[in-house]
């Protein structure tokens, strides 16, 4: 049964050093799950991670019968999870026909990049103007965890989850955790391209350094400096994904 024990956040929760961090991590994992049955939310989360990690690559056919057996659930929670993935643009449900993992859309990536930078800039401004020592402590703890896992190439998925968690904590600290859910639902294609990148030790170090610079800028109270750091960290050129489309033609529309 994949549902129990395969959830990518399970090992992460063990690493959390405080109840506050564990609660925040759980909020991130289920920030769009209010009012939904737990089985549906966990299936959605697991399938989403499998798609984003390219374990289920673009073009993969999904059958409800097979998934229901794999997750050992009825059709109802599975149907709800798949409808959410369809809304996120990660799968396409063709009624009475088939369900496919969608191919990556470059236009969607450009819109997601614009949305991400706009939202994260405003979040950073608010954090800088209204300091939160507790949030800063959480962010530094996450950076420390990233440093611990970065040297181990088998921990890349955990590193990437910590990356996402870092930004969620910023949204939460600014008082807008639900906006992170909105952003998360729009960045699936961008996240999949990121999985195609070569994650060298130098690149991971650059990500960690970017996080440290953001925290330092926010703590300084210098809004202009903080804006500069978050925009540098989140900026991608318009043709950022083009080289990956050339190398992985079958993954793109």
C-alpha positions, -999 to 999 in steps of 0.1 A, spaced: 0 0 0 18 31 -12 -3 55 9 12 45 42 49 50 45 54 65 10 43 100 18 74 121 10 67 144 40 69 116 66 107 116 70 107 154 69 84 155 99 108 133 119 135 159 112 115 188 126 131 201 158 100 218 173 62 213 174 58 247 157 79 235 128 60 202 125 26 221 126 38 245 99 50 217 77 17 199 80 -1 231 71 20 234 39 14 198 29 -24 203 32 -29 240 26 -57 234 1 -73 205 19 -97 221 43 -129 201 46 -116 172 26 -113 136 38 -78 127 49 -76 98 24 -83 121 -5 -58 147 7 -30 121 11 -37 105 -23 -36 140 -39 -4 149 -21 13 116 -30 3 116 -67 12 153 -69 47 145 -56 51 116 -80 41 138 -109 64 167 -99 93 144 -93 87 129 -127 82 94 -112 50 97 -133 64 115 -164 43 136 -188 21 115 -210 17 87 -185 -18 71 -186 -35 67 -152 -63 43 -145 -86 47 -115 -90 10 -110 -52 5 -108 -48 35 -85 -76 24 -63 -59 -10 -58 -25 6 -52 -39 30 -25 -64 5 -12 -93 31 -13 -127 34 -28 -134 54 -60 -147 84 -40 -115 98 -24 -96 89 -55 -120 108 -77 -117 139 -55 -79 137 -55 -78 134 -93 -102 163 -98 -79 185 -78 -49 174 -99 -69 182 -130 -76 217 -116 -39 221 -110 -32 212 -146 -11 182 -137 -34 156 -152 -61 158 -178 -93 138 -174 -110 128 -205 -145 115 -195 -154 80 -206 -119 78 -221 -86 82 -203 -66 102 -179 -31 114 -187 -3 132 -169 -2 165 -188 28 177 -208 47 208 -196 34 241 -210 60 269 -214 33 296 -214 20 284 -181 56 285 -167 60 321 -177 27 330 -160 37 310 -129 71 328 -127 54 362 -129 28 352 -102 55 338 -79 77 369 -80 48 392 -75 34 373 -45 68 366 -29 79 402 -32 48 414 -13 53 387 13 89 398 18 80 434 21 55 426 48 79 404 67 105 432 66 81 459 78 66 437 105 95 417 120 87 382 134 116 366 154 97 333 155 95 332 117 131 341 113 141 313 137 120 289 116 137 300 84 171 296 98 163 261 111 152 252 76 184 265 61 203 244 87 184 213 76 191 221 39 228 223 48 226 188 64 210 171 35 227 189 6 259 168 5 238 136 1 226 132 -35 200 107 -25 183 134 -4 175 157 -33 138 153 -29 140 162 7 162 192 -1 135 204 -26 107 199 0 128 221 24 131 247 -4 93 248 -7 89 248 30 112 278 34 89 298 11 57 285 28 70 297 62 76 332 47 39 332 35 28 320 69 49 345 88 34 373 66 -1 361 75 -10 347 41 -5 309 42 -34 303 19 -18 323 -8 10 298 -8 -16 272 -17 -28 294 -46 8 297 -58 15 260 -54 -14 251 -76 0 272 -104 36 262 -104 34 225 -112 50 229 -147 77 251 -133 85 225 -106 87 197 -131 112 216 -152 133 222 -120 135 184 -116 151 183 -151 179 206 -140 213 193 -130 215 197 -92 252 201 -86 266 208 -52 273 243 -64 237 248 -74 224 236 -41 249 259 -23 236 288 -44 200 281 -33 210 280 4 230 312 0 200 328 -15 179 318 14 205 332 39 206 365 20 168 368 21 167 362 58 195 386 65 179 413 44 145 409 61 161 410 95 180 442 86 147 460 81 159 473 48 129 469 24 148 478 -7 175 452 1 149 426 9 131 432 -24 164 429 -43 172 396 -27 138 379 -32 136 391 -68 171 378 -76 163 345 -59 130 340 -78 140 355 -112 141 333 -142 147 345 -178 118 341 -203 137 314 -221 147 296 -189 129 263 -199 137 263 -236 169 242 -233 150 215 -214 123 213 -241 151 206 -266 165 178 -244 131 163 -234 108 169 -263 83 143 -252 77 161 -219 66 194 -235 36 205 -254 
